[in-house]
């Protein structure tokens, strides 16, 4: 029983350390770098068009960027 408790507490401690290391505060001088145009998801219009084409080909739906409703056309 003590071995099981020891390994369980070690696993909980390891999980806590792994989860705690994922948090990072962004300093004010780093925000300019992170807001650069290369960090934007829509910086490549051709790539975005290709992604849209793949999406509506798989999902049988087109459009829908920023509007409610599904692929059926009902809102």
VEXRO-242279 format. One record per residue (C-alpha): x, y, z; residue in three letters. Coordinates in steps of 0.2 Angstrom, whole numbers, plus 5000, padded with zeros to 4 digits. Each point is the difference from the previous one (the first is absolute). Last residue first. Layout:
<sites>
XYZALA ...
</sites>
This chain:
<sites>
485351534801UNK 499449864988UNK 501149974985UNK 500349815003UNK 501950035003UNK 499650075018UNK 499450165007UNK 500850155007UNK 501250124991UNK 501850045002UNK 500749894986UNK 498549904995UNK 500549984982UNK 499849834992UNK 499349835006UNK 500249824994UNK 501249975015UNK 501449934991UNK 499950114985UNK 499550155010UNK 501649985011UNK 501249964986UNK 499550154990UNK 500050115016UNK 501849945003UNK 500550044982UNK 499350175001UNK 500950035017UNK 501649954992UNK 499850114985UNK 499550155012UNK 501649975011UNK 500050115015UNK 498449935007UNK 500749905015UNK 501050155006UNK 501749985008UNK 500950064984UNK 499150165001UNK 500850055017UNK 498950005015UNK 501249875009UNK 501550114997UNK 499150165007UNK 499449905015UNK 501849965005UNK 500350185007UNK 498549995011UNK 500649835008UNK 498949854996UNK 499749895016UNK 500349824997UNK 499049855006UNK 500549834993UNK 501249965014UNK 498649985013UNK 499249854990UNK 501649904999UNK 500450045019UNK 498349955005UNK 500049844990UNK 501749955008UNK 499350035017UNK 498549904997UNK 501149864993UNK 501150015015UNK 498550005012UNK 499349844991UNK 501749925001UNK 500250035018UNK 498249945004UNK 500349844990UNK 501649975009UNK 499250035017UNK 498649874996UNK 
</sites>
